[in-house]
């Protein structure tokens, strides 16, 4: 894979993980 592909993968994972963390925080606050 090229460096650009790795960068895009890293950004995608960061967004996915960040969204998951935010969702968990919202669920915890609502409970």
N, CA, C and O atoms as a DFTB+ gen file, in Angstrom:
124 C
 N C O
     1  1       0.841      -1.196       0.000
     2  2       0.000       0.000       0.000
     3  2       0.875       1.244       0.000
     4  3       2.007       1.234       0.483
     5  1       0.322       2.308      -0.552
     6  2       1.075       3.555      -0.600
     7  2       0.900       4.315       0.700
     8  3       0.000       4.016       1.485
     9  1       1.759       5.298       0.929
    10  2       1.668       6.102       2.146
    11  2       0.335       6.821       2.236
    12  3      -0.237       6.955       3.318
    13  1      -0.165       7.291       1.076
    14  2      -1.439       8.022       1.067
    15  2      -2.567       7.116       1.552
    16  3      -3.427       7.547       2.320
    17  1      -2.560       5.859       1.103
    18  2      -3.608       4.921       1.519
    19  2      -3.564       4.710       3.025
    20  3      -4.605       4.660       3.679
    21  1      -2.353       4.586       3.580
    22  2      -2.212       4.412       5.033
    23  2      -2.743       5.627       5.776
    24  3      -3.392       5.488       6.812
    25  1      -2.468       6.833       5.244
    26  2      -2.957       8.061       5.890
    27  2      -4.486       8.072       5.890
    28  3      -5.106       8.386       6.907
    29  1      -5.095       7.731       4.751
    30  2      -6.556       7.720       4.685
    31  2      -7.134       6.696       5.647
    32  3      -8.157       6.947       6.285
    33  1      -6.475       5.526       5.755
    34  2      -6.938       4.500       6.690
    35  2      -6.870       5.026       8.117
    36  3      -7.791       4.816       8.907
    37  1      -5.781       5.707       8.444
    38  2      -5.617       6.254       9.792
    39  2      -6.695       7.272      10.107
    40  3      -7.260       7.273      11.200
    41  1      -6.980       8.148       9.137
    42  2      -8.017       9.167       9.341
    43  2      -9.375       8.498       9.524
    44  3     -10.144       8.875      10.408
    45  1      -9.667       7.506       8.689
    46  2     -10.959       6.815       8.772
    47  2     -11.124       6.153      10.136
    48  3     -12.179       6.266      10.758
    49  1     -10.068       5.453      10.608
    50  2     -10.148       4.792      11.915
    51  2     -10.310       5.809      13.024
    52  3     -11.057       5.574      13.974
    53  1      -9.615       6.949      12.919
    54  2      -9.731       7.992      13.949
    55  2     -11.168       8.493      14.035
    56  3     -11.702       8.681      15.129
    57  1     -11.800       8.711      12.864
    58  2     -13.189       9.188      12.836
    59  2     -14.123       8.133      13.419
    60  3     -15.012       8.450      14.210
    61  1     -13.916       6.863      13.019
    62  2     -14.784       5.778      13.501
    63  2     -14.668       5.634      15.014
    64  3     -15.676       5.552      15.716
    65  1     -13.424       5.603      15.516
    66  2     -13.211       5.446      16.956
    67  2     -13.753       6.659      17.701
    68  3     -14.386       6.513      18.747
    69  1     -13.511       7.852      17.173
    70  2     -13.997       9.071      17.815
    71  2     -15.517       9.074      17.900
    72  3     -16.080       9.446      18.929
    73  1     -16.187       8.662      16.826
    74  2     -17.650       8.617      16.825
    75  2     -18.148       7.594      17.836
    76  3     -19.141       7.830      18.524
    77  1     -17.460       6.453      17.927
    78  2     -17.858       5.412      18.883
    79  2     -17.721       5.920      20.311
    80  3     -18.590       5.675      21.148
    81  1     -16.627       6.630      20.589
    82  2     -16.407       7.170      21.937
    83  2     -17.492       8.187      22.283
    84  3     -18.031       8.174      23.389
    85  1     -17.813       9.072      21.327
    86  2     -18.858      10.073      21.570
    87  2     -20.201       9.394      21.819
    88  3     -20.958       9.811      22.696
    89  1     -20.497       8.350      21.049
    90  2     -21.761       7.626      21.224
    91  2     -21.816       6.990      22.607
    92  3     -22.852       7.037      23.270
    93  1     -20.708       6.396      23.046
    94  2     -20.662       5.770      24.369
    95  2     -20.890       6.813      25.451
    96  3     -21.630       6.566      26.403
    97  1     -20.261       7.978      25.313
    98  2     -20.423       9.044      26.306
    99  2     -21.881       9.489      26.376
   100  3     -22.405       9.718      27.466
   101  1     -22.545       9.613      25.217
   102  2     -23.949      10.028      25.195
   103  2     -24.817       8.982      25.884
   104  3     -25.724       9.326      26.642
   105  1     -24.538       7.694      25.619
   106  2     -25.319       6.612      26.229
   107  2     -25.132       6.640      27.744
   108  3     -26.096       6.475      28.492
   109  1     -23.902       6.847      28.194
   110  2     -23.626       6.878      29.631
   111  2     -24.353       8.047      30.288
   112  3     -24.906       7.907      31.379
   113  1     -24.351       9.203      29.620
   114  2     -25.020      10.383      30.184
   115  2     -26.526      10.159      30.268
   116  3     -27.156      10.570      31.243
   117  1     -27.109       9.515      29.267
   118  2     -28.557       9.303      29.233
   119  2     -29.009       8.264      30.251
   120  3     -30.150       8.305      30.710
   121  1     -28.131       7.338      30.606
   122  2     -28.524       6.267      31.524
   123  2     -28.605       6.763      32.962
   124  3     -28.923       5.989      33.865
